[in-house]
Amino acid sequence: MHNWDTLTPDPHNPKRFTQRYKREGQNFVVEYSVLEMPSAKPLKWIEQKKSVIPGSLMSMNFNSKILNTKKKFGYILRIILT
């Protein structure tokens, strides 16, 4: 995105979504405004379930020498301390 320096959430909207990520060794935090329609039904998958262990969405490159291809895939990293 080319407008990172001017990207700001709506000051009149209290509902926010915060995105945290790391790129090239630097940590970034970007805050967005959430747009919801007044009569929209609540989405089940937005709220965190107590039965699901939170994790981080990660990506990794996979290089196949046999197929001579490179693929990027994602996975969820969950750390469980006992």
N, C-alpha and C positions, 0 to 999 in steps of 0.2 A: 504494500500500500504506500502511496506516495504522499499522503497527507497526515502522517503520524503526528506532526507538530501541531496541527489544528483540530485533531479528532478529540471531541469532548462529548460527554453525555448531556442529555437535556437537563438543565438545572431545575426545571419545573416538574420533572418526573422522578419520584423517589424510588421506583423500581429499577434496579441495576443488575447487570451481569458482569462479573469480573473474570477476565481471561489472563492466566499466568502462563508464560512459556519461556523457554531458554533457546537462544539462537546465537551461534558463534561465540559461546562462552559468556554471553550477557543475559541477565534476567530481565524480562519485560512484564509489565502489568498494564493491561488496557481495560478500561471500564466503558461499558456500553449501556444505553438505555434499553429497557424492555418495553416492547409494544404489545399490549394485550387488548383485544376487543372486549367491550363491556359484557356482551352476552355470550362470549365464548365459553365452552365447557372446559373445566380444568383438565390438564393433560396428566395422565397417570405417571408417566415416566420422568416428569420434572422433579418430583419430590424424592429425596433419598430414602430408600427402604432400610429399615434397621437390620434386615436379614442379609443385606449385601455389603460386603467389605469394600470400602472405598479404595480406589487405586488411581494410577496415572496412565493415560494413554500414551504409549511409546511407539516409535517407528524404528525400523531397522532395514538396512539394505541387504539383500541376499544375492550373491554372485554365483551363478552356475557355470562351472568350467565345461561341463558336459554339453549343456545347451547353448553355451556362450551368450547368456542373457543376464541382465541385472533386473531385479524386482525389488520394490519397496513394499513392506507389509507392516501392519499395525498390530499391536497386542496391548493388553492391559497388565500392568505391573502392580501386584498387590503384595505388600509386606505384612506378614503375620508374625507378631511377637507373642511368644508363649512364656 
